[in-house]
Amino acid sequence: MALTDPGRTDPVLGALPGEFPIFQWHSDTLSLPTGAVRLAGSAAAPNQSFRIGRATYGMQFHFEASRAVVADWTREFPDLIERTDPGWPARHPELARTRGAAADGHGLAIARAWVGLI
């Protein structure tokens, strides 16, 4: 995930590094609503996060999904996951080991910053 210039100064996402690991699983994308400021994007979807006004946020990634939640989803929905992201179950342990702690920390930072803002 990569922050846009407005994302780098955003009160919720601005404390994150310019590029950061965060969990995303989706096969859909969206157009920005009228008045939205694009805050983050990725190769999978350019509009991964936006803000409207002071404290209305849209996220198309799962900042709330900790390593434990992702592990549960991987166990509970193996067929769906394999169709959506072939080979994910085999890659998951290494990704959890190398990127999981950082992703968990970024997700928690997003949640705390948003709660602090509202």
N, C-alpha and C positions, 0 to 999 in steps of 0.2 A: 504494500500500500504506500502511496506517496501523497504528501500534502501539496496542495496548490499554494500559491503565494498568500491568498487570503486565509488558507488553513493554517499557515505558519504563525499567524497573529491572532487566530481565533481563540476566544476564552476557554473553550473546551478542548480543542485538538492542538492548540498552539504549544503545549508543553511536551508534545511527542516529538521524536526525531523526524526529520524530513521524510525518511522512508522507514517503515516499521512493519514487523510481522504482526498479523492479526488474522483470525480465522474467518474464512469466507467460503461458503458453498452456495452457489446459486447458478441458475441457468437463464436468468432473466436480467433485464436491465431497465433503466427508466430514463425519461427525459426530465430535466429539472423543471419544477413548478415555477410559475411566474414569480419573480422577486427573489428567487433562491440564489444563494451564493455557493458555488461549488467549492468544497473544502478538501476533498481527497478523491483519488482515483487509482485505478490499477489497469493492467493489461486486460484483465477479465471484464472490466466495466469502468468506463471513464468517470461515471457519476456515482462514486461509492459513498460520498457523504456531502450533505449540504445543510445550510442554515437559512431560515427565514426569520427576519427580525432578530430580536435579542436572544431568545432561548428556545426556538422551535428547531429541532434537528431531525434530519433523516439520515439513517445509516443503512447501507446495503451490505454490511459485514456484521459478523457476530461478535462484537466486543464483549458481550455477556457470556460467551462460551469459554469456560476455563478448560484446562487440559482434562479434568475429570469429566466434564460435560461432553467434550469431543470424543473421549474414549467411550463413554456410554452410547453416544450416537453411532459410533463405529460398530459397536457390538450389537446394538438394537436394530439397526437398519442396514445390514451388510449388502443385501441385494440392491436396494435403492442407491446406496453409496457407490457400489461398483458400476452401476449404470451411469451415474452422474459423473463420477471421477474414477475411471478404470485404474486399478492398481493402488488406490488410496490405502486399503488395509495393509498392504505391504510397506508403503512409505510412512504410514502414520507413526510407528514407534520412533524412527529416526527424526522426523519432524518435531515430535513431542519433546524429544531429548534436546535437540539443537535450537528450537525456536519457541517451544512451549512456555518457558518461564518468562521470556520477554513479552510474548503475546498476552499472557495472563496479566503481567504488570501494566501493559498499555491499556488493556480493557478496564482494569481497576482505575487507572488514572482518568480515563474518559468518564467513567461513572461518577467518580468523586468530583471531577471538575464540573460536570453538568449539575449535580446535586448542589454544589457550592454556588453555581450561577443562579439556580432557581430559588 
